[in-house]
C-alpha cells in the first residue's frame, strides 16, 4: 500500500525532477512519482518506515522547492 501527499505550493518540472532524484535514493523508498500536474506525490515505502522517510522527504521539498510543504492526501491501494 502506498500513500499520496498533496503539495501545498506549485512546483515546476525541474524542481520535480530534482526532488524525485533525491527521494528515490533514500534506502527505504520502494517507488515514488508525481501525478501529471505535479500536485500530488505518490510514494511506496517500507511500511514501518513512513515517519522516518517522510521527515527526510519534507526536508528535501523545503530545500529544493522553495519551502514547499506536503500534506497527506490518501492511501493508494493496489
MOSULKA-V670236 format. One record per pair of residues at least 6 apart in sequence whose C-alpha atoms are under 7 Angstrom apart, sorted by the first residue. I is the first residue (numbers start at 1). J is the second residue. If there is no record, write none. Layout:
[[I J] [I J]]
//
This chain:
[[1 44] [1 75] [1 76] [1 77] [1 78] [2 43] [2 44] [2 45] [2 75] [2 76] [2 77] [3 42] [3 43] [3 44] [3 74] [3 75] [3 76] [4 40] [4 41] [4 42] [4 43] [4 72] [4 73] [4 74] [4 75] [4 76] [5 40] [5 41] [5 42] [5 70] [5 71] [5 72] [5 73] [6 39] [6 40] [6 41] [6 70] [6 71] [6 72] [6 73] [7 39] [7 40] [7 68] [7 69] [7 70] [7 71] [8 68] [8 69] [8 70] [9 68] [9 69] [11 38] [11 65] [15 64] [15 65] [19 60] [19 61] [19 64] [20 33] [23 57] [24 31] [24 32] [28 45] [28 46] [28 49] [29 44] [29 45] [29 46] [30 44] [30 45] [30 46] [31 43] [31 44] [32 42] [32 43] [32 44] [33 41] [33 42] [33 43] [34 40] [34 41] [34 42] [35 41] [58 69] [58 70] [61 67] [61 68] [61 69] [62 68] [62 69]]
//
